[in-house]
Amino acid sequence: MRRNSVWGRAVFLPVLVGIVGCDSLRAETQKCESAPMDDYTFLVKYMPEKDRGSVGEEYLRANVALAREALRVAPWRETITEGIFREYVLPYSSIDEEVDDWRPLFRKMFWPLVKDCKTTGEAVQKINAEIGRTLGVYYNTKRDKPDQSPFHSMRIHMASCTGLTILQVDVYRACGIPARFTGCNWTTIPGNHSWAEYYDNGTWHFFNDPEDGKLAPPDKAWFVPYAAMADASNPRTRIYAARWSPGPASFRLPWRKGGAFASVPADDVTASYRRFYDGLSKSRLAFVARDADGRRVPVAFRLTAPGTGSVLAEGVTYDESHDMNDHFAVALPERTKVRIEVKVADGLFRPAGEAEFGAGQKLVVLNWTDRRKEK
């Protein structure tokens, strides 16, 4: 996510709201087995074990009331079933993050922005265009930990994709929009990624990383080529979407030691991303430029045909404000050979090597320390 766009300047810092302790939730859970499954009962019965004894009745009942009110006034309320509401609007957390009282704050901040939207998709677009500069949080791998709570991220003004996804899901839910935390370990490249899905008129969708003031089209994102190649045969590389009540799978939290499966209920949604595979440009080169300290820097470059010198593609590499796996990529037919040229200090393009497009995606690293010194 881009620091100079949506996850930009810090302009707001919330006051943390205390969570009321409660020692009786285990007893409440037992009551759930025979009591009607109302909203409060649903939260108590399936709440994470770590929250029992620290998240109390007062907090939960306030959470229920605010969630119900958000749905009651939402223009899209008729499209949200009770099941969807309880799984993806009512819950107060996404995965294993610490509990904050975010719902009243985010409701106050973002509801005026979306109250006239007709669909959840329209509302999410507007939220994404404003969320960064409103909350003052930007992408940065120097964050304290991956699974930061929303107030933690707002306090330090930075988060990785995991913390940013938690923020997005909470803001969506505060406005009565069903949302869920989604992610995976990549199959074809090292690392992992997290993103938010939102529910719109019966189906789940996603957006690209938010950009300042821009309304991105749904179901298009830089990570789609990687998600489309997810290996569904391996539990470690499937794509999971977290839920509140028990589901058919458990969410794999890559930041946990040893990559153990956590006790976070989930659905396996790999198939919904594998559907992009047939239309995928599979012969791609991704480009990154690094300075002497190994940091990603923006460098203008172009790809030319070795024989004719004609320009086949051009662009600018991404800096550290982008996700660490998000690189400027070019798709050309397999076995296409190109000459790489970078723009240096004199404003001219200088040779920086050659490459050939093959099956799949390869990463080309440009040593900007050397190129910058050329005259």
N, C-alpha and C positions, 0 to 999 in steps of 0.2 A: 504494500500500500504506500502511496506516494506522500512523502513528508510535506512537500510544497503544495499539495492540493488538499485532499480531504482530511488527512490526519495531521493537520498543520498546527498553527499557533495555539498555545494554551490561553483560553479566555474565560474558563470557568473551573472552579474547584469546589466540589460539594462538601458539605458537613456530613460526616458519617453518622448514621442513625443506629443506635444500639439495638441489639437483638435480645429479646426477653428470654431468659433461660426457662427451661421447663423440665422437671424431673419425671413427669407423668406420661410422657409420650409413648413409652413402651406399653403402658396400660391402655392408652388410647388406641394403639395399634391392635390390641386384642379385641377391643370393642368393634373395630372395623369389620371383623369377620362376620358379625351378626347385624350390624347397623346398616341402614340404607347408605349407598355410596354417594354421599353429597360431596361437594368440592373440598371441604375441610377434611373429611374422612379420606378422600382420595390422596390428598397431599400427605397425610400422616401415615397411611398404610404403606406407601411406597417411597417415603423419604429416605435419603442415604443414611446409612448407619452412623456416619460421622456427625450428622446433625442432631441426633437424638440426645437430649440433655442440654443442648445449647440453642436450638431454635424452638421458640416457645409458642404457645397458643395465641397470644396477642398478635405476634408478628404474622402468624399463618392466617388468622381470621382477617386481619387488615389486608393481607395479600389477596385473599379470596374476594373481598368486597371490591377492591380496586380492579381486579381482573374482570369481574362480572360487569362492573360499570363501564369499563373500556369496550367490552363486547356489546353491551346494550345500546350504546350510542354510535357504534361504528356503522358506516353506510353499507359495509359488506357483511353485516351480521347474519343475514339469511343464508349465506354460503358456508357458514361455519357450523359443523355438527357438534353435538355435545362431546363426542369422543375426541375430536380434533382440538376443541377448546381445552379440555382437561389435560391432554398430553402436551400441548405446545403453546398455550397461552397462560394457563394457570401456574405452572411450576416457577419457583423462585430461583432456580439454578439450572445450568446447562449440563455440566459434567461434574467435576470434583472441586470447583473453585470455592473459596470462602464465601460466606453469605453476607450480602449487603442489602440494605433497604432501598433498592434502586427504583422500585416501581413508581412511588409517588413523585420522585424527582424527574424521572424520564418522561412520565406522563405530562407533567407541567411544562417541560421543555419542548416536547416534540408534537403533542397533540394539536396545537394550533396550526402546525405546518401541514397536517394530513387530514384534518377533520372534514374537508370538502372533497377528498378523493373518493372516487367511486369503487375502486378495487384495491386489494392489498398490493398488487403489483405496482400500481401508480403511487401508492403511499410509500412503499419501500424505495422506489426511485428517488422520491423527494427527500427521504431520510438520509439516504446514502450521499446525496449531494451536499448535505449540511452537517452530518454527524461529526466529522473531524474537527472542523473549525469551531463547532459548538462545544464539544467536550475537550478539545485541546489534546488529543491523543494521536500519535503518529507511529508508524512502523519503525521499530528499532530492535535489533537483536541484543542490545545491551540492557533490555528490560530485566527486572529482578528474577522472574521465573515465567515459564510458559503460561500456566493456567491462572493468571492473575484475575482477581475479582474486578468488577467494573470500577469501583472506587479506588482500588489500588492503581489501576492503569491511569485513571484521571489524576491521581495524586503525583505520579512520577512522569506523566505526559508521554508515555511510550508503552508499547506492547508489541509482541510478535503476532503472527497470524492467529494464534490460539486466543490470546487476550482480546484481540480486536474482534474476533468472531463472537466471543462471549458478550462484548459490548453491543454488537449489532443485534444479537438475539434478544437481549434484554430490552433494548430500545423498541424493537418491533413488538415484543409482547406487551410492553407498557401501553402501546397504542392499539391493542386488541388484534394484532396481526400474528397468526400462528407461525412460529419459527423454530428451527432446530439446528443444533450444532452438528456439522458434518465434517468428515475428514478421513485421512488414510496415511499409510506409509506408501510412498511411490514405488512402482514396480520397475520402471526403466531408468530412474535416476536416484541418487542417494537422497535421503531426507523425507520429510513429511509435509503435509499442509492441512489447514483447517479453513472452512468457509461456512457461511450461513445459508440455509435454505428457507424459503418462505412458501406458504400455502396460498394458492390463488385459484379459487373456484374449482376445487376438486383435484388439483395436481400440485406437485412441488416444483419449485424453480429456484434459480440462483442468479446472481449478478456478478460482474467482474468487480475487482477491487474498486471502491468508490474514488471518484475524482471530483475535485472542487467544482461545484455548479453544473456537472455533467449528468445527464440522464441516460445511463447506459442501457443498451438493449438486453433483455433477459436471455439467460442460457447461453451466453457467450463470455468466455473468460480466458485469461492466459493459461490457466491450468487444465483446460479441456483436453488438449492432446495427451497429457500425462494421465488424466483420469480415464480417458477412453481406452488406455492400454493397461488398466488395472488387471491384475491376475486374480480372477475370481476363484481359482482352484486353491489358493493359499490364504488361510485366515489372516496372515500377517499383512497381506496387500489388498484385502478387500476394502471397499469404501463403506463406512458406517455412518448412520444418522442416529444421534442419541434421542431417547424418549424417557418418560417418567416411570411408567409402569413396566413390569417385566416384558421383554420382547424375545424374539427368536435368537438374538445374538447379544454379545457384550462388546462395548466400545473399547477398542485398543488405544491406550493412551501412550504414544511413543516416548513421552518425556519421563515415564515411569522407569525406574531402574530395571534393566533387562527387558524392557518393552512388554511387561506382563499385562494381561488383560485385566482391566479394572472392573469393579462391580457397577458399571454404568450400563443400564439396559439400552439396547440399540436394535435397529433394523439394518439388514444388509441391503444397501442400495446400489451395489456395484453395477447391476444391469442397467440402471437408469443413466449411467455414464458410458457404459460400453456401447450404447446405441449411437454414440457419436463416431465410432471407430470407422465405419464404412466411408464416411465423407472426409476422413482425416488426411491431411497432407503428410505422408509418412517419411518423406525425404527432406529433412530439415537441418539447417545449421543454426545454432544459437551462439550469440556473440557476447562476450563480456570483456571489459578493459579494466585492468587493475593498476594502481599506482605502486610506488615503492613500498608502501605499508600494507599492500594487499587489499586495499579498499577499492570497491567498484567506483568507477568514474565515467562520466558521459564523454564519449569520443565519437565524432562523426566518421563514418567509414562508408565505403562502397565496394561492391563486387563487380568486377569487369571480366569480360571474356578474354582469355589469354591471347587468342589470335587476332581479334579485331579491336579490342579495347573498348567495346561498347559496354555501357553500364547496364547490368542485369538487375541490380537491387542496391538500395542505399538506406541508411538509417543512422541512429545514434544509440550507443550502448546505454544501459540504465545505471543509475547510481544506487547508493545504499538506501534510498527511500523506497525502493521496490522490494518485494519479497525476495528472499535470497535465491529462490529457484526461478524467478521471473526474469528472463533475458530476452533481448531483441532477437527474434528468430526470423529466418528466411526459408521459404519452401521453394525448391526448384527440382526439376526432374532428376531422378537417380542417375549417377555417373556424370553429372554436369561438373566440369572443372572450372574453378573461378580463381581470379587473382584478387587478393584482399589489399585494399588501399585505405590508409587513414589520413585524416586531415591534421597537419602538424602546425607548428607555430607560425610559419609563413603563409598560412591559409591555403596551401597547395596540398594535393593528395600525394602521399608517398607509399611505395610498395611495403607491404607488411606480411608477405607470405602468400601461399596458395592453399587451396582446399578442394576437396571433391565431395559432392553430395552422395550419400549412400542410403541404405535402408535404415530407417529410424532417425533419431536425432542425435547429433554430436555437438559438444560444446567447444567453441574456439575461444581461447584466452589470448587477448591482445596485451602485450607488455607495453603499457603506455609510458613507463619511465624512459625507455629507449626512444620511442617514437617522438616524444615531446621535445627531445633535445636536438632532433634533426633540423637542419637548415636547408 
